[in-house]
């Protein structure tokens, strides 16, 4: 038997997805006689927001439609994050508000989704008694049965982790979409056991999507007017799919190239990269295609090798610096952003200074910056004492934030006078007379509306001025 061509496989995958979309819409129209609605809030990483779009698709098949009016909804869901204590505190506050809504409208169901659901299932159900549903990241397909159980007065719970689930066959409902940019989840789970992180315990082991389902989803988005996709994974660089019939493999660089080849007007972004896994092949692929954005989120977490070893990041300071140097060598105008944790267990002042010096070296365009928050169940919580006083953590974090703000502002000043290709994403928050968009380096640019340009189109914008966070320009 002759092997099927790539085009044949892709056409088949796209056709199957289109048929599924038609069935989904017919099913939704036929099964929603009562007009039931759901309200969903998402917190944490982009993967959580992407998961909420999968949940919305499943709920649509059950006859539920989305609403922005929490008080009028029949089902209230919150998609949660366990990465930091502050995120969990926010969720608890929201649940108390949901409980008041539920008391005013008997019959309303409240559910917790995502990472926090898996970690705190018993506390939610038995101690706090604020929810009817608890659903882990790999259990969204069980929503129909769990909602039915909760409607009958039982508690709906499923937090089982899976070694296979990727939701590749589910077409996400783009919630709160601008119609221009969309997330595509290419893999789930994480095999890295960073000592501070709860994700491997709440999302399970890595598994990669079948590549043609990714291409089909991206192609459909482009045909529907979207002009930018972000490929998502806890560690996209470890994406690896193996064809069970031929043993042929597809790695992340190859997948990214396949998406880039859909159309030159489809921008490609990705998140998140792990310093130990990002290869020169990935960097050369970015450099090869104009529509793959010159922006890499490369979390460092700490600039000190001893702390990195305690964090189980599996690289040291010199390795990270070599990766940064390679990025700037292969993609000279690339922007790099990062994550940093201040005050990890036993961190000294000198080791904190190593993080500041790494920031100076890497010249991050922006960073997500936090002080260490011990998470129950992590390796760090089991092995190390959280011994840095809170006031020291906050002071070190303030120094990191202050330096990042200065580096970001200096980088922005260097862009004044330059012209960038910008994808128009919408109106400026401050004025409907201005557009906003981003350049390839992920910098936000605000500029007056001129000519016949519309949202979703590209234009060339010359930067005239800058603030600490935003470039200001004009169409040229």
N, C-alpha and C positions, 0 to 999 in steps of 0.2 A: 504493500500500500504506500502510495506516495505521501510524504508529509504535507500537511496543509500549509499554504503560504501565509506569511505574516498578514497580508492584506485580507485574506479570506478569514483568518481568525479574528481580526479586528472588526471586519464587517459583521461577522456573526455575533460578536459580543455587543456591538452597538445595536444591532437589530433586536437582540434579546432584551436589552435595557429599554429600548423604545416600546417593545411589546409589553414589558412590565409596567412602564409608565401609563400606557393606555388602560391596562387592567386595573392599576392602582386608582386612577381617576374615576373609572366606572364603578369600582368597588366603593370608593369614598362617597360618590353621589348616591349610590343605592343604599348605603348603610348608615346614613346620617339623617334619618327622618326627624329625630328630636333636636338636631342642631347642637349637640354637645360640644363644649369647647374646653381647651386646655390652656393653661398659662405656665410658662417655664422661665426660670431665671438660671443663668449660668455663671459660675465663678471659676477662677483659676486659669489654666493654660488654654491655648488655642484648641488643643485636643478636646477639652470639655465642651467648647462651643460647637465643634464639629460633631461631637457625640449627640448634642442636643438636636442637631438637624437630622440625625438618624432616628432619634426618638420621635421627632415630629412626623417623620415619614411613616413609622410604625403606627403611631396614633391616628394618622390620617386614614390608614387602612382599616382602623377600628371605627371610623365614623366621627372622629374628633377633629375639629378645626382650631387653629391657633387664635388666641385673643390677647390683647394687651391690657385688658380690664380684669385684674385679678379678682375683684369682688364679684364679678359675674360668671366666673369660670366654674366648670364642674370638676376639674382636675387641676390641682396646683402642684407643680414639680420644681425642685431645685437641684441643679446639677452641681456637685460639690467638689471641693479641692481639700486635700489633707496635707499639702506641702508645708504650710506654716500654721501656727496656732491662731494668728489673726484671722486667717481665712475661715477656720472652724468657728471662731467666735462670731463672725459675720453671719454664718449660716444659722447658728443657734438663734440669733436675734431675729432673722427673717422667719424662722419657724414659729416663733412666738407670735409674730404678726399674722402669719398664715392661720394659726390656731384661732385667732380672734375672728378672722374672716369666716372660718369654718363654723364657728358658733353662731354667726349671724345667718349663715346659709347652710342649714343641715343637709347632709347628703354629699357635700363637697368632700372630695378625697385629697389628701396631701401625701406626696411621695418624695423621698430623697433618692437621688441617683448618684452614681459616680464613686469616686475614691473614698469619700467620707462615709458613704453608705456601707461599703465593705468593712471599713475599720470599726465603725461604731454601731453596727446593726442592733446589737442587744440593748445598748443604752437608749437608742432612739425608741425602740419598741416597748421595752419593759420598764425603764426608769422614767424617761421624760414623757412618754406616751403622747408625742406630738404628731406622729405620722401614721399613715395607714399602709404605706408601701415603702419597701427598702429594696433597691435594685442596683446591683453592681454593674461595672462597665461592660462585662461580657454577657449580661443577662437581659438585654433590652428586647430580645425576641419573645421573652416570656411575659411581656407587658399585657397582652390580652387576657391571659389566665389570671395574672396577679390583680389586675383591675377588677375582674369579675369576682375574685375571692374577696377583695376589699369591699366591694359593693354589697356582698352578702354578710359583711360584718367580720370576716376573718382578716388576719394580717397577711398581706402579700409580701413574701420575702424570697429573693433569689440573689445571692451574691457569689455564686460559684464562678471560679475562674476557668477559662478555656485555653486549650493549646491550639485551637483551630480557628476560632471566631475572628473574622475580619470585617463582617458586614459588607463584603464586596458587592453583593447583589442588591443592596438597598440603595435606592436613589434618594439622597438627602433632600429635605425640604429646606430651602435657604431662608432661614429666619432672619428678620431685620436686615435683609440684603440690600446693598446699594445697586445691585444688578451689574456690577463691574468686577468685583473681586470675590473669590470664593475659596474655601478650604477643601482640600482633598486629602483624606486620611489614607496613607499608603501602607501603614503597618500599625500594629498594636503591641503594647507591652514593652518591657525593657529587661535586658539581660545584665545590665550593669548594676552592681550592688554598691553604689555609693553609700557610705555609712550614714549620711545625714538624711537619706531619701526614703520615703515610704512607697514610692511608685511601684517598684517590683512586687511588693506585697499586695497592692490594691489593683494592679492592672495585669499582673502575670508575666509570663515569658514572651519574648519577641516572636511575632509571626508576621510575615510579609504578604501583602495582597498579590493576587495574580495580576501581572503587569497590564494585560489587555483590558482588564476591568478599569484600571486607572486611566488608561488612554481613552477608553470609551466615555468615562465620566468627564474627562477634560474636554474631549471633542464635543460632547453634548453641551457643555457649558459655553464653549466658544460659539457654537451654532445658535445658542440662545442669547448671545450678545455680551457675555462675560469676556473680559479682556485680560484677566489676571487670575492665576491659580497659585495657591501656596500648598506645597506638598508637605504633609504633616507626619511626624513620628516622634517618639520620645528620643530616638537616635536614628535619624534618617540615613546616616552614612553606613549603618549596618544592614540596610535593606538588602535582602538576598532571596530571590525566588528561584526555585528549582523545578523545572518541568518534570513531572513524575513519569512521563512517557519516554522522554529523550535524554534526561539528565542535563539538558541545557540550562544554564543559569543566567539570571539578569541581576546585575548589581545596581547600586543607586546611580552611578554615573550614567549607565546605559538607560535606566528608566528616565532620568531627567532629560537625556538627549531625545528619547522617544516623545516625551511631552513637548519639548521645544520644537520638534519637527511638525507638530500639528498645524501650526501657522505662525508666520513671523510676527503677527500682531497679538499673539497670546503670550503675555509675560509670565515667567515662571519664577517663583520664589520657593524657599523651603525652610523648614525649621523642625527640629533643632539638630545641630551638628555636635558630635563629641570629639574633642581634640585627639583622642587616641585612634580614631577611625577615619577622619577626613583624609582622603588620599589626593595625591597629585592628579590622578585621573579625574576626580571630581573637579578640581581647580581648572584643569585644562578644558574640560567640558564647558564650564562656565565661561571661560575666556573665548571659546569657539563660537558661542551663540550670543548674538546681540540681545535676544529676547530673554535670556537667563540673567536675572538681575545680579549686579555686582554688589552683593550684600550677603554676609555670612554671620549668623549668630553663633558664636563660639564660646560657650561659658567656660570661664577659668576657675571660678569659685574662690581660689586663693592663689597668690603669687609666690607662695613659699613651698618648697619641696616636702618638708617634713609634714606640714599641715595637709598637703595634697595626699600624702601617703596615709595619714589618719583618715582622710575622707574616702580612701579607696578609689581615687580617681584614675589610677593606673597610668599616670604620666607624671613627669616632674616639670619643674620650672623651665629647664632647658629644652625639653621636648616641646612644650607649648610655644616657647619663643621661636623655635625652628618652624613650627606650623604657621605662625604669624608672618615670619619672614618669607615663607614660601607663597603665602597668599598674596602679599604685596609684590613679590617678584613675578608671579604668573598673571596676576590681575592687578595691575598698578593702581587703578582708580577704585579698587574695592573698598567698601566700608565694612568694618567689623564691630559687632556689638557683643556684650558679654553679660554674665551673671556673676555676682560676687556676694560672699557671705562674710560678714564681720564678726569676730569674736567666737570662732569655732573653739572647741575644747582645747585647753592648754595653750592657745595662741599667745605669743609674747608680743611686746611692742615692736621688736625688730622684725618679727614675722609679719606683723601688720604693715610695716613699712615696705616689705617685699611686694605686698599687694598693690600699694600705691605706686611703686616703681614699675610694676608690670603694666599698670594703667598708662603710665607715661610712655612706656615702650610701645605698647600696642596701639595707642591713640584711638581708643574706642569711640565710635560715633555716638553711642548711648549704652546704658547698662541698666539691668534690673538689680537693685542693691538692697540687701536685707541684713539684719543681724541674726545670728544663729538662734533657731527656735527648735528645741529638742522635741522630736516626734516619737511618741511611744511606739515600740515595735521595731524601730530601726536598729541597725548595728551599733550606731554611735550611742544610742540610749542604753544599750546593753553593755557596752565595753568601756565607755568614757564618762567621766564626770563633767557635767556642764558647769565648769568652774570659773567662767569669766563673769564678773559682776555686770548686771544689766546696765548700769551707768557707763561702764567701760565699753560695752558693746555699742551703746547708743553714740558715744563720743567717736569711736572708730568709724561707725557707719556714717556719721556726719562728715568726717574727714573724707571718706570715699565719695560721698555725694557731692561735696564741695569741689573736689578735684575733677570729677566727671563733668560737672556743669561747666567748669572752666575749659576742659578739653573739648567738649561739644561746641561751646561758643567759639573757640579758636578755629575749630574745623569749619564751622559755618562761615566765619569771616573769610576763610580761604576760598569759599565758593562764590563770594560776591564778585560779579563781573563775568561769571561763567554762564554758559547756556546749556540747559539740560532738556532731554526729552521727557515729558511729563504725561502720565496717564491721569486724565481728569476723573476724579472719583466722586465729586459732589460739590455742593456749595460750601463756602467757608462758614465756620460756626459763628463768626462775628458779623458777617454781612452777606446777604444774598446777591450783592453786586459783585462778589468775588468767587472764583473757583478755588478749590483745593485739590492737590494731587501729590503724587510722590515721584521722585526720580528713581533711577535704577539703584541708587545707594540707600533707598528707603527714607530719604529726607522729605519731610512735608514742605511743600511750597504753596504759598497763597498768592493769587494774582488776579487782577481785574478781568472781568468778562469782556472780551472784544471779539469782533467778527462773528462767524456762525458756528463757533465751537460748541460742542455739547458734551454732557457727561458720558464717559465711555470712550471718548476720542483721545488721540495723542496730539500734543502740541509742543513746540519748542518754547521754553521759558528762560529768559535771562534774569539772573538774580541781581537785584538792585540793593537789597538791604537784608538784615537778619536780626532776629531776636535769639535768645538762648535756645529756643526749641524749634523755631519756624523760619524758613527762608521766605523772603518776600520778593516777588519778581513781576515780570510783565511778558506777555506773549510777543514773540518776535518772528 
